[in-house]
């Protein structure tokens, strides 16, 4: 595979998850170490980094640092992106440790070892990755360190709609949610996915969270796999405006 211009690769071990991760980083055109940039952390970087990097280079060449987070060896997304454990996927339920990896290992590595300065940080995920992005936002064991969330086709059915209950717990003691949140679903992704998407959106819109900027879109004639890159593109436009 040909390397993308202005991109580099790094690896990082996690003491929390026991995994080694591959990082692909796309720097802006005319990158300046002294400046701050919008930094997007892309889950499932193994799958989506190259395609999204081409869009970023084409539409946002000077504005964004894109960081794809993938796996050096065996893919462990079923474990890292899920909580609680569910029989739907084996070895699930490790998202708490993945949050600790992001908060205590990955972001400090990016900031200190690579000297990347972020004006705002975004976490972007698809499917179970989108579920994780929302989970880390509403769980209260560890702080959410991101300013923006792009959640594409989130698997909100996970563990009998656990995330909706988690949001209830969050709302019971919080009236503030300082985040830009953009979420999409394809109209061809099935009844369960779309029903849960509608329920989540209705719930969030009813809350009047202080500090929240929220938008959600259902894409016509769009399946689960076809929703990914175009929704990431739309999400980037939303967080930059």
C-alpha positions as CSV (number, residue, x, y, z in Angstrom):
1,X,0.0,0.0,0.0
2,X,1.4,3.4,-1.0
3,X,1.9,5.9,1.8
4,X,-0.3,8.9,1.8
5,X,1.6,12.2,1.3
6,X,2.1,14.1,4.6
7,X,1.3,11.0,6.7
8,X,3.4,9.0,9.1
9,X,2.9,5.8,11.2
10,X,3.6,5.1,14.8
11,X,2.9,2.3,17.2
12,X,1.9,2.4,20.9
13,X,1.5,-0.3,23.5
14,X,-1.2,0.0,26.1
15,X,-0.8,-1.2,29.7
16,X,-4.6,-1.0,30.1
17,X,-5.7,-3.2,27.3
18,X,-2.6,-5.2,26.7
19,X,-2.8,-4.4,22.9
20,X,-0.4,-2.7,20.5
21,X,-2.0,-0.1,18.4
22,X,-1.0,1.3,15.0
23,X,-1.4,5.0,14.5
24,X,-1.6,6.7,11.1
25,X,-1.3,10.4,11.2
26,X,-2.1,12.8,8.4
27,X,-0.6,16.3,8.9
28,X,-2.0,19.4,7.3
29,X,-0.4,21.0,4.3
30,X,2.3,23.4,5.5
31,X,2.1,22.0,9.0
32,X,3.5,24.4,11.6
33,X,4.6,22.9,15.0
34,X,3.7,26.2,16.7
35,X,0.1,26.2,15.7
36,X,-3.0,24.4,17.1
37,X,-5.2,22.3,14.8
38,X,-8.5,20.5,14.9
39,X,-7.5,16.9,15.7
40,X,-9.7,14.0,14.7
41,X,-9.2,10.6,16.3
42,X,-10.6,8.0,14.0
43,X,-11.6,4.6,15.4
44,X,-11.2,1.6,13.0
45,X,-8.3,3.4,11.4
46,X,-7.3,0.2,9.7
47,X,-10.5,0.4,7.6
48,X,-11.2,4.1,7.1
49,X,-8.0,6.1,7.4
50,X,-7.0,6.1,3.7
51,X,-10.4,7.1,2.4
52,X,-11.0,9.8,5.0
53,X,-7.5,11.1,4.6
54,X,-8.1,11.8,0.9
55,X,-11.3,13.7,1.8
56,X,-9.4,15.7,4.4
57,X,-6.6,16.5,2.0
58,X,-9.1,17.6,-0.7
59,X,-11.5,19.7,1.4
60,X,-9.6,20.6,4.6
61,X,-6.0,20.6,3.7
62,X,-4.8,23.2,6.2
63,X,-7.2,22.7,9.1
64,X,-7.1,19.1,10.4
65,X,-4.7,16.6,11.8
66,X,-6.3,13.1,11.2
67,X,-5.2,10.3,13.5
68,X,-6.3,6.8,12.6
69,X,-6.2,4.3,15.5
70,X,-5.8,0.7,14.4
71,X,-4.2,-2.5,15.5
72,X,-0.7,-3.7,15.1
73,X,-1.6,-7.3,15.3
74,X,-5.0,-8.9,16.0
75,X,-8.0,-6.6,15.7
76,X,-9.6,-6.3,19.2
77,X,-12.4,-3.8,18.4
78,X,-15.1,-6.2,19.7
79,X,-13.4,-5.9,23.2
80,X,-12.2,-2.3,23.1
81,X,-15.4,-0.7,21.7
82,X,-18.0,-2.4,23.9
83,X,-19.4,-2.3,27.4
84,X,-21.0,-4.1,29.0
85,X,-20.1,-7.6,27.8
86,X,-22.9,-9.2,25.7
87,X,-23.3,-12.6,24.2
88,X,-23.8,-10.9,20.8
89,X,-20.0,-10.8,20.5
90,X,-17.3,-12.9,22.2
91,X,-14.7,-11.2,24.3
92,X,-16.8,-8.1,24.6
93,X,-16.9,-5.6,27.4
94,X,-13.5,-3.9,27.5
95,X,-14.4,-0.3,26.8
96,X,-13.5,1.0,30.2
97,X,-9.9,0.0,29.7
98,X,-9.9,1.5,26.2
99,X,-11.1,4.8,27.6
100,X,-8.1,4.7,30.0
101,X,-5.8,4.0,27.1
102,X,-7.1,7.0,25.2
103,X,-7.1,9.3,28.2
104,X,-3.8,8.3,29.9
105,X,-1.7,6.9,27.1
106,X,-2.7,7.9,23.6
107,X,-3.6,11.5,23.9
108,X,-0.5,12.3,26.1
109,X,1.7,10.4,23.6
110,X,0.3,12.5,20.7
111,X,0.7,15.8,22.7
112,X,4.1,15.2,24.3
113,X,6.0,12.7,22.1
114,X,4.7,14.0,18.8
115,X,4.3,17.7,19.9
116,X,0.8,17.9,18.3
117,X,-1.2,20.9,19.6
118,X,-5.0,20.6,19.4
119,X,-7.4,23.4,19.4
120,X,-10.3,20.9,19.6
121,X,-10.4,17.1,19.6
122,X,-12.9,14.9,17.9
123,X,-13.6,11.2,18.3
124,X,-15.2,9.6,15.2
125,X,-16.5,6.1,14.9
126,X,-18.7,3.8,12.9
127,X,-21.1,1.1,14.1
128,X,-19.6,-0.4,17.3
129,X,-17.0,2.4,17.1
130,X,-19.8,5.0,17.1
131,X,-21.4,3.2,20.1
132,X,-18.1,3.5,22.0
133,X,-17.8,7.2,21.1
134,X,-21.2,7.7,22.7
135,X,-20.5,5.4,25.6
136,X,-17.3,7.2,26.6
137,X,-19.3,10.4,26.6
138,X,-22.0,9.3,29.0
139,X,-20.2,7.0,31.3
140,X,-19.0,8.7,34.5
141,X,-16.1,6.5,35.7
142,X,-13.6,8.5,33.6
143,X,-13.7,11.9,32.0
144,X,-14.6,12.4,28.4
145,X,-11.7,14.3,26.9
146,X,-13.1,15.1,23.5
147,X,-14.8,18.3,22.3
148,X,-16.7,16.7,19.4
149,X,-18.2,13.3,18.6
150,X,-19.1,12.0,15.1
151,X,-21.2,8.8,15.6
152,X,-22.0,7.1,12.3
153,X,-24.5,4.2,12.4
154,X,-24.1,3.7,16.2
155,X,-25.0,0.2,17.4
156,X,-27.4,1.5,20.0
157,X,-29.1,-1.9,20.3
158,X,-26.0,-3.1,22.2
159,X,-26.8,-4.9,25.5
160,X,-30.5,-4.3,25.3
161,X,-30.1,-0.5,24.6
162,X,-27.7,0.0,27.6
163,X,-26.6,3.3,26.3
164,X,-30.1,4.8,26.7
165,X,-30.1,3.8,30.3
166,X,-26.6,5.2,30.7
167,X,-27.7,8.6,29.3
168,X,-30.5,8.6,31.9
169,X,-28.0,8.1,34.7
170,X,-25.9,10.9,33.3
171,X,-28.8,13.3,33.0
172,X,-30.0,12.6,36.6
173,X,-26.9,14.4,37.9
174,X,-25.8,16.6,35.0
175,X,-27.5,19.4,33.1
176,X,-24.4,20.3,31.1
177,X,-22.9,18.5,28.1
178,X,-20.2,20.6,26.5
179,X,-19.9,18.8,23.2
180,X,-20.6,19.0,19.5
181,X,-22.4,15.8,18.6
182,X,-23.2,14.7,15.1
183,X,-24.9,11.3,14.3
184,X,-26.2,9.6,11.2
185,X,-28.1,6.5,10.2
186,X,-28.8,5.1,6.7
187,X,-32.4,4.4,5.9
188,X,-31.5,0.9,4.7
189,X,-29.8,-0.2,8.0
190,X,-32.8,-2.1,9.3
191,X,-35.7,-1.5,11.6
192,X,-33.8,-2.1,14.8
193,X,-31.0,0.3,14.0
194,X,-33.3,3.0,12.8
195,X,-35.8,2.6,15.7
196,X,-33.0,2.9,18.3
197,X,-31.5,5.9,16.4
198,X,-34.9,7.7,16.6
199,X,-35.3,6.9,20.3
200,X,-31.8,8.2,21.1
201,X,-32.3,11.4,19.1
202,X,-35.7,12.1,20.7
203,X,-34.2,11.6,24.1
204,X,-31.2,13.9,23.5
205,X,-33.4,16.6,22.0
206,X,-35.7,16.6,25.1
207,X,-32.9,17.2,27.5
208,X,-31.9,20.9,26.9
209,X,-28.3,20.1,27.9
210,X,-26.3,23.3,28.5
211,X,-23.4,23.5,26.0
212,X,-24.6,20.8,23.6
213,X,-24.7,21.4,19.8
214,X,-26.5,18.4,18.3
215,X,-27.5,17.3,14.8
216,X,-28.6,14.0,13.4
217,X,-29.3,13.0,9.8
218,X,-30.9,10.0,8.2
219,X,-29.4,9.3,4.8
220,X,-31.6,8.2,2.0
221,X,-30.9,4.9,0.1
222,X,-27.9,4.2,2.3
223,X,-26.9,0.9,3.9
224,X,-24.7,0.3,6.9
225,X,-21.4,-0.1,5.0
226,X,-22.2,2.7,2.5
227,X,-22.8,5.3,5.3
228,X,-19.3,5.5,6.6
229,X,-17.1,7.9,4.7
230,X,-19.8,10.3,3.5
231,X,-21.1,10.7,7.0
232,X,-17.6,11.3,8.4
233,X,-17.3,14.0,5.7
234,X,-20.6,15.6,6.8
235,X,-19.6,15.3,10.4
236,X,-16.3,17.1,9.9
237,X,-18.3,19.9,8.2
238,X,-20.6,20.1,11.2
239,X,-17.8,20.4,13.8
240,X,-15.9,23.0,11.8
241,X,-18.9,25.3,11.6
